[in-house]
Amino acid sequence: MIKDLIFILIIVSLLSCNNNTVQSVDAKFPDGKPAKVSWIKQENGKNDTIKRLEYYSNGKKKIEGGVKNGKRSGKWTYWFENGNIWSEGSFINGLSDGQFNIFNEDGSKYMQSNYKNGVPDGCWTFFNNNIKKKEVYFKDGKSIKEANF
């Protein structure tokens, strides 16, 4: 029994040594709740922020996303203070890349857009009360075609 317990403690200790990510509260509200939080990967004597999270004073999320080499990376989500999603999309090396969705505060879709290397590319669709109203097509950042519905 004691040998098993010692074995388990050794395994847990070894596993916890591999966890080189720490959480840092970067800012707080006057009531002490976190306003900004970062996850920092510590490796080879360097600290690299890998995730950021911000809150509203009511405790609901405001912004959340990944970071790589100091730039936005991966999925980023922004929320309204009521908790509904305002915007979501992905970044590569700090540049917008892929599909982005923008919503109104009531949760209805406002716009769906596409980016490539930080510039508009592909179809952007605009909505009113979740009904498609307009499409604009982009190529390399330039509008090439529009359609109203």
Backbone hydrogen bonds in HBPLUS format (Angstrom, degrees):
<---DONOR---> <-ACCEPTOR-->    atom                        ^
c    i                          cat <-CA-CA->   ^        H-A-AA   ^      H-
h    n   atom  resd res      DA  || num        DHA   H-A  angle D-A-AA Bond
n    s   type  num  typ     dist DA aas  dist angle  dist       angle   num
A0005-LEU N   A0001-MET O   3.02 MM   4  6.30 158.0  2.07 148.4 154.2     1
A0006-ILE N   A0002-ILE O   2.92 MM   4  6.13 161.1  1.95 151.3 156.1     2
A0007-PHE N   A0003-LYS O   2.91 MM   4  6.09 157.6  1.96 146.4 153.0     3
A0008-ILE N   A0004-ASP O   2.93 MM   4  6.18 160.5  1.97 151.0 155.8     4
A0009-LEU N   A0005-LEU O   2.96 MM   4  6.19 161.8  1.99 150.1 155.0     5
A0010-ILE N   A0006-ILE O   2.94 MM   4  6.17 154.6  2.01 149.6 156.2     6
A0011-ILE N   A0007-PHE O   3.00 MM   4  6.28 162.7  2.03 152.2 156.5     7
A0012-VAL N   A0008-ILE O   2.93 MM   4  6.14 168.9  1.94 157.3 160.0     8
A0013-SER N   A0009-LEU O   2.95 MM   4  6.06 157.6  2.00 143.9 150.4     9
A0014-LEU N   A0010-ILE O   2.94 MM   4  6.18 158.9  1.98 151.0 156.5    10
A0015-LEU N   A0011-ILE O   2.93 MM   4  6.17 161.6  1.96 154.9 159.9    11
A0016-SER N   A0012-VAL O   2.98 MM   4  6.13 157.3  2.03 148.8 154.7    12
A0017-CYS N   A0013-SER O   3.16 MM   4  6.35 135.5  2.37 139.7 150.6    13
A0017-CYS N   A0014-LEU O   3.24 MM   3  5.20 132.1  2.48  93.8 106.3    14
A0018-ASN N   A0015-LEU O   3.18 MM   3  5.46 140.1  2.35 103.5 113.6    15
A0019-ASN N   A0016-SER O   3.28 MM   3  5.34 152.3  2.36  99.9 107.8    16
A0042-GLN N   A0020-ASN O   2.73 MM  22  5.35 176.1  1.73 171.2 172.3    17
A0022-VAL N   A0040-ILE O   2.82 MM  18  5.27 162.1  1.85 150.2 153.2    18
A0040-ILE N   A0022-VAL O   2.75 MM  18  5.27 167.7  1.77 162.7 165.4    19
A0024-SER N   A0038-SER O   2.75 MM  14  5.16 165.0  1.78 160.8 163.6    20
A0038-SER N   A0024-SER O   2.83 MM  14  5.16 161.7  1.87 151.5 157.8    21
A0026-ASP N   A0036-LYS O   2.78 MM  10  5.26 138.0  1.95 134.9 146.7    22
A0027-ALA N   A0036-LYS O   3.39 MM   9  5.00 150.9  2.48 133.1 129.5    23
A0035-ALA N   A0027-ALA O   2.76 MM   8  5.21 173.7  1.76 135.1 134.4    24
A0036-LYS N   A0027-ALA O   3.20 MM   9  5.00 160.2  2.24 127.2 125.7    25
A0029-PHE N   A0033-LYS O   2.80 MM   4  5.42 163.5  1.82 163.2 168.5    26
A0032-GLY N   A0029-PHE O   2.79 MM   3  5.32 164.0  1.82 125.3 129.1    27
A0055-TYR N   A0035-ALA O   2.84 MM  20  4.97 155.3  1.90 139.9 143.2    28
A0037-VAL N   A0053-LEU O   2.75 MM  16  5.16 161.3  1.78 160.9 165.6    29
A0053-LEU N   A0037-VAL O   2.88 MM  16  5.16 147.3  1.98 159.9 161.0    30
A0039-TRP N   A0051-LYS O   2.94 MM  12  5.11 155.1  2.00 143.0 145.3    31
A0050-ILE N   A0039-TRP O   2.78 MM  11  5.72 168.8  1.80 162.6 166.1    32
A0041-LYS N   A0048-ASP O   2.83 MM   7  5.19 170.1  1.84 146.4 143.0    33
A0048-ASP N   A0041-LYS O   2.93 MM   7  5.19 154.7  2.00 142.6 151.0    34
A0043-GLU N   A0046-LYS O   2.95 MM   3  5.36 159.1  1.99 154.0 158.7    35
A0046-LYS N   A0043-GLU O   2.90 MM   3  5.36 161.2  1.93 117.8 124.2    36
A0067-VAL N   A0050-ILE O   2.92 MM  17  4.48 156.5  1.98 110.6 109.6    37
A0052-ARG N   A0065-GLY O   2.86 MM  13  5.55 161.7  1.89 165.1 171.2    38
A0065-GLY N   A0052-ARG O   3.03 MM  13  5.55 156.0  2.09 153.6 156.9    39
A0054-GLU N   A0063-ILE O   2.79 MM   9  5.02 158.3  1.83 148.5 151.8    40
A0062-LYS N   A0054-GLU O   2.74 MM   8  5.26 162.6  1.77 145.1 139.0    41
A0063-ILE N   A0054-GLU O   3.31 MM   9  5.02 157.5  2.37 119.1 122.6    42
A0056-TYR N   A0060-LYS O   2.77 MM   4  5.47 165.6  1.79 167.7 172.9    43
A0059-GLY N   A0056-TYR O   2.95 MM   3  5.46 161.8  1.98 119.6 122.8    44
A0079-TRP N   A0062-LYS O   2.87 MM  17  4.91 158.3  1.92 137.7 139.7    45
A0064-GLU N   A0077-THR O   2.91 MM  13  5.36 148.1  2.01 154.8 161.2    46
A0077-THR N   A0064-GLU O   2.84 MM  13  5.36 160.5  1.88 157.2 163.9    47
A0073-SER N   A0066-GLY O   2.90 MM   7  5.06 159.7  1.94 125.9 124.4    48
A0068-LYS N   A0071-LYS O   2.85 MM   3  5.40 160.6  1.88 154.1 159.1    49
A0071-LYS N   A0068-LYS O   3.05 MM   3  5.40 165.8  2.07 114.3 118.9    50
A0094-GLY N   A0072-ARG O   2.88 MM  22  4.48 143.0  2.02 168.5 156.6    51
A0074-GLY N   A0091-PHE O   2.78 MM  17  5.11 149.5  1.87 154.2 143.8    52
A0091-PHE N   A0074-GLY O   2.94 MM  17  5.11 145.5  2.06 123.3 132.7    53
A0076-TRP N   A0089-GLY O   2.76 MM  13  5.58 161.4  1.79 169.9 174.8    54
A0089-GLY N   A0076-TRP O   3.05 MM  13  5.58 154.9  2.11 154.0 161.7    55
A0078-TYR N   A0087-SER O   2.78 MM   9  5.06 161.5  1.82 155.4 156.6    56
A0086-TRP N   A0078-TYR O   2.76 MM   8  5.40 165.1  1.78 135.8 139.7    57
A0087-SER N   A0078-TYR O   3.18 MM   9  5.06 162.3  2.21 128.4 131.0    58
A0080-PHE N   A0084-ASN O   2.76 MM   4  5.46 167.5  1.78 170.9 174.8    59
A0083-GLY N   A0080-PHE O   3.00 MM   3  5.50 164.4  2.02 117.4 121.5    60
A0103-PHE N   A0086-TRP O   2.79 MM  17  4.92 162.9  1.82 142.0 144.0    61
A0088-GLU N   A0101-ASN O   2.97 MM  13  5.43 144.8  2.10 148.9 158.0    62
A0101-ASN N   A0088-GLU O   2.90 MM  13  5.43 158.7  1.95 155.2 162.3    63
A0097-ASP N   A0090-SER O   2.92 MM   7  5.67 159.2  1.96 149.9 145.7    64
A0092-ILE N   A0095-LEU O   2.88 MM   3  5.31 156.0  1.93 149.1 153.3    65
A0095-LEU N   A0092-ILE O   2.98 MM   3  5.31 166.9  2.00 117.6 120.7    66
A0118-GLY N   A0096-SER O   2.82 MM  22  4.42 147.3  1.92 165.9 155.2    67
A0098-GLY N   A0115-TYR O   2.80 MM  17  5.07 175.6  1.80 133.8 133.0    68
A0115-TYR N   A0098-GLY O   2.91 MM  17  5.07 149.6  2.01 129.0 138.4    69
A0100-PHE N   A0113-SER O   2.73 MM  13  5.12 160.9  1.77 147.9 151.3    70
A0113-SER N   A0100-PHE O   2.85 MM  13  5.12 159.3  1.90 144.6 151.6    71
A0102-ILE N   A0111-MET O   2.80 MM   9  5.04 167.3  1.81 157.8 157.3    72
A0110-TYR N   A0102-ILE O   2.85 MM   8  5.53 165.2  1.88 141.9 143.9    73
A0111-MET N   A0102-ILE O   3.10 MM   9  5.04 164.9  2.12 135.0 135.7    74
A0104-ASN N   A0108-SER O   2.77 MM   4  5.40 169.0  1.78 168.1 171.8    75
A0107-GLY N   A0104-ASN O   2.91 MM   3  5.38 163.0  1.94 118.5 123.2    76
A0127-PHE N   A0110-TYR O   2.83 MM  17  4.90 164.7  1.86 138.9 137.9    77
A0112-GLN N   A0125-THR O   2.84 MM  13  5.13 152.1  1.91 147.9 156.1    78
A0125-THR N   A0112-GLN O   2.76 MM  13  5.13 158.7  1.80 152.6 158.7    79
A0121-ASP N   A0114-ASN O   2.95 MM   7  5.57 166.5  1.96 131.6 132.8    80
A0116-LYS N   A0119-VAL O   2.88 MM   3  5.51 155.8  1.94 152.8 159.3    81
A0119-VAL N   A0116-LYS O   3.18 MM   3  5.51 169.5  2.19 115.1 118.3    82
A0141-GLY N   A0120-PRO O   2.81 MM  21  4.55 137.9  1.99 174.0 165.3    83
A0122-GLY N   A0138-PHE O   2.75 MM  16  4.94 175.5  1.75 129.7 130.6    84
A0138-PHE N   A0122-GLY O   2.84 MM  16  4.94 160.0  1.88 131.5 138.3    85
A0124-TRP N   A0136-VAL O   2.77 MM  12  5.15 155.9  1.83 151.2 159.6    86
A0136-VAL N   A0124-TRP O   2.85 MM  12  5.15 156.7  1.90 148.5 156.3    87
A0126-PHE N   A0134-LYS O   2.79 MM   8  5.12 168.0  1.80 154.3 157.5    88
A0133-LYS N   A0126-PHE O   2.82 MM   7  5.71 178.1  1.82 156.4 155.9    89
A0134-LYS N   A0126-PHE O   3.34 MM   8  5.12 158.3  2.39 134.6 134.2    90
A0128-ASN N   A0131-ILE O   2.91 MM   3  5.25 152.1  1.99 139.2 146.5    91
A0131-ILE N   A0128-ASN O   3.06 MM   3  5.25 157.1  2.11 106.6 113.9    92
A0149-PHE N   A0133-LYS O   2.80 MM  16  4.85 159.4  1.84 139.5 135.8    93
A0135-GLU N   A0147-ALA O   2.76 MM  12  5.14 155.1  1.82 152.9 160.3    94
A0147-ALA N   A0135-GLU O   2.81 MM  12  5.14 150.8  1.89 152.7 155.8    95
A0137-TYR N   A0145-LYS O   2.73 MM   8  5.10 170.5  1.74 157.1 159.5    96
A0144-ILE N   A0137-TYR O   2.73 MM   7  5.67 171.4  1.74 160.5 163.1    97
A0139-LYS N   A0142-LYS O   2.91 MM   3  5.36 153.3  1.98 144.2 150.9    98
A0142-LYS N   A0139-LYS O   3.07 MM   3  5.36 168.1  2.09 115.4 118.6    99
